[in-house]
């Protein structure tokens, strides 16, 4: 009989996939970027900024979380693009070990309720109540949380601010507890499964959302026609697709100044993300009806 004290077993390693879902413009992409610690998912104040699933990998001692940022669930439009986006959301929640459902503090409506109906009951759901930093009277949060608690059963309900990082670490701790035991699914230095080509298109599209008017960004898409590295420089040729001839002049701007600003800001972001020099050439092309054309969407890489 040994007199040595029994050694406590080390905690089991946990790993799994977690979908970040919610209606448009509640801060899903900002939350993913905050969790990963790097700008992977583009953001803007306009809805429908995220159109495709984007993965962000968080590796820490004892756990690895593969986050999937999904498009905002669409209830107001019926183009092929919107149907593709909704199918992407529905597929994501079927393929994960847990879900983070993001709602905006004090702003829950029928669009959120429609999203909630998609969530399977077999998967644990953590409710992230985002943008609490914008709530002046914090006393209003408690009844709001109580109302949401009556909607369904949640594994956790955590008020957060993705922009300021408030309680994001607590959110991550809660998520890790829900993951199954198992080895890492990716290398410890991996942060995403999407390609640099995809990220380049997204960063360019973000600038279109931020620098153009309220309506025009929804009529635009980005097609990266060439992406290659020569002598340590990434050479990227990309076309901005618009739906109508009149939109082309708006994107280009007077003496080309608008398109130049879009390309310059996108290039700077690419160089920061990729850690090297980027040569970016951008032009504008009219492709009528691209958002309602399955073949065009497939070429642009949207989930089918």
N, C-alpha and C positions, 0 to 999 in steps of 0.2 A: 504494500500500500504506500503510495507516494504522499509525502507531506507537503509537496509543492502546491501552492494555490492554483486552482484551475484557471487557465488563461481564457479570457473572454474571446469568443469567436469574433473575427473582424466582420463588420457589416457587409452584407452581400452587395456586389456591384449591381446597379440598376441602369437600364437603357431602354429607350423606346421613342416612339413618334408621337408628337403632340400637335394637333391642329389649332391654329389661332383663327377663330371665326367671329363674324359679326356683320351687321349691316354696314353700308358704305360710310366712311368718314368718322368712324369711332376711334381710330388710332391704332389699328391692328399692325400696320407696317412700322409705325414709330415704336410700338412695343417690341416687335421682333428685333429691330435694330438695337434697342436698349438691352434686351436680353443677351444678344450675341456680342454687343460691344463694338459693333461695326455697322456702317451703313450698307446693308444688302438690299433692302426693300425701299423703293422710292416713295416719297411722301409729298403731299401737297394739301392745300385746304379744300380741294375740289373732290367730290365723290368720283368713284370709278378709276382712281389713280392706279390701284393694283388690279391687273387683269389676269394674271397667271399665278399659279402656285410657286412660291419661292421658299426654299429650305434654308434654315440657319441652324448650325450645329453648335451646341454648348457642351464642352467637355470639362469636367472638374473631378477632383478625387472622388471615386466611388460612384460616379454617374455620368451618363451621356444622354443629352436630350436633343432629338432632331425635331426642331420646330418647323411647321409648315404654315406659312402665311398665305391665306386664301383671299380671293377677290371678295369684295363686299357683296352680300346676297342681294340680287336685283329683283325688285317687285314692280318697277314702273316702266320697263322697256322690254320689247320682245324681239329685238334684232338677233341674228344668229350669234353675234359676239356675246350678248347678254345670256343667251341660253347656254353657250359654252362655259361662261363664267359660273353660272349656277350649277351646271353639272360638275364643274371642278370642285365647288364647295361641297356638294353632296358626296362626291367620291372621297374627298379628304376625310370627312368624319367617319366614313366606313372603314378606313384603313389605318386608324391610329389607336393608341393605347389610352389616350386621354385627350380632352378638349379644353382649351381656354376660350370661353365665350366672353367677348369684350362688348360692354355696353358703355354708353356715355352717362356720367353721373347726372342724375335728375332729368334725363332725357330718354325715356323708354316709350316706344310707340308700337304701332302695328307692324312696322318693318322689323323690329326686334322680335316681336312675337312670331312672325313668319320664320325667322331664322331659328328660333327656339324649337319650332316644330320639327325641324330637320335633325335635331340632335338625338342619336340613338340612346336608349336608356341603359344599354349594356356597357356604355363607356362613361367613366367618371368625368364630370364637368366641373371645372373651376371657373367661377364667375369673377372676371376682372372688371371692376367698376372704374373706368378710366376718366381722366381729366378732373380729378378731385381738386386739383390746384386751382381750377376755375370757379369752384363753389365758394362763395364768400361766407355764407352762413352754414358752417359744417353741421349744425344741428339738423339740417334738412336731410342729411345723408342717412341717418338711422331709420326714419320711416320709409325712405326710398329702398333701402336694403331689405327692410321687412316686407315690403310689397313684392320685391323680386323673389324673396325666399318662399313665397306662396305660389310662384309660377311652377317650380319643379324642385327636386332635391339636388343640392349641390354638394360636391366634396368639400369645397371651400368657397367663401365669398370674401374677396380682398379688394379694398379700395386702393387704387394706384394712380400714379401720374407717369405716363411713359416719357413725357418730355423732360420732367425733372428727376425721374428715377425713384420717386417716392414709393416705397414698399415693393419694388420690383424684385429685390433679393428674397423677400418673404414669399412672393408669388412663385419664384423659382424653387424655393424649398418645398412648397406645397405640391408643386408639380412632380418633383423627383420622388416624393413618397408614393405617388400613384403608379409609377412605372414598374414593369415586371423585372424580376431579377434576371440578369444576363450580362454577357460581355459587351464591350463597346461595339457599335455597328459601323463605325468609321474610324479612321486614324485620328489620333489626338490633335494633330495640327490642321485638320480639315474644318472649314467654317461653313461651307455650302456645297451643294451638289450641282448647282447650275453653272453654266460655262461663262467665261469672260465675255464671249460674244453676246450672250443673253444679257449680262449685266451692262454691257456697253449700250445696247438698245434701250434698256430700261432707264439708264441715267440720261440719255438723250431725250427720251419721252418725258421724263420728269421736268426737264427745262421747258418743254412745250407747254406742260400744264401750268408751270409757274409764271411764264413770261407772256403767254397769250391770253386772250379774253376768256370770259366765262364759258362760252359755248364751243369755241373752235377746238380745244384739245380733244373733245370726244369724237371729232371727225378725223383725227390724225392717228397714224401708227408709224412705227419705225421698222424698216427692213435693212438689216446690216448685210450688205451685199458682198463685202470683202473684209476679212479680219485675218491679218497675218503679222508675224513678228520678224522684222529684218534688222539685224545689228542691234538687238536690244530695244528697238522701237516698235511699238504696236501701231500698225498702219490700218486704219479703219475707214471704210467707205460706207456711208449709210444714206438711205433715201427716206425722207419724211413723206408718207403717203397722206394725201388729202382726198376728200370726196368730191369736191367741185373745183372748177377752174378758178373761181373768184377767191377761194380760200388760199390758193397758192401765193397770190400776191400779199395776202395778210401775213402768212408765215414768213415770207422773205422780208417784208417790210420795206420802208423807203430806203433806197440805195443799198438794200441788202442788210441793213443794220440789225433787224430783228433776228434773222437767221444767224448772223454772225455772233450775236449775244448768246443765242441758244447753244451754238456749237462751242463757243469759248468756255462757257460755264460747264457744259457737259465734259469737255476735254479735261478741265481742271479736276473735276470729280473723278474721272477715270484714272488720271495719273495718281491721285491720292489712294484710290482703291487698289490699283494694280501695282503700285510702287515702282513706276517707271514712266518713261516718256511715251507720249501718244501723239500720232499724227492723225487728225480727224478731218475728213472731207464729207460735207453734208450738202445734199441738194433736195429739192422738193419735186414730187411727181404726183400727178392726178391719177387716182385709181377709183373710179366711181363704184359706189356700192360695196366697198371692201368689207365693211362691218357686217354685211348680211350675205357674204359669199363664203361658203364653206371651203372652197379651194383656196381662196386668198387667205383665210384664217389659218388653214393648215400650213401654208408656206410661211406665214409669219410666226409659226411655232406655238399657236394657241392649242391648249388641250382639246382633244376631240371628244 
